[in-house]
Amino acid sequence: MYGNVDLMAGTVTKLIEQALGLSERDRAELAHRLLQSLEESKEEGVEDAWETEIAKRVEEVRNGTAIGRPAEDVFREIRARYQ
């Protein structure tokens, strides 16, 4: 078992060394993809939940039960909150 841990640690060290040898653009792309993969694994099921929520809201708009607000009001509140 410990041999596998040592092998993984060596592999990770080699990957880090190789990654640091990449151009800045390639390092940024690698970092982005690695972070994205963490978010995807952490948020399993979130996409399905959003699809369900979006479908529900679209249906509310179509059947007239949605309560909307003028965009100007929403933007004014956001500007006031973050100024």
ABEGO torsion letter per residue (X at the ends): XAAAAAAAAAAAAAAAAAAAABBAAAAAAAAAAAAAAAAAAAABGAAAAAAAAAAAAAAAAAAGABBBBBAAAAAAAAAAAAX
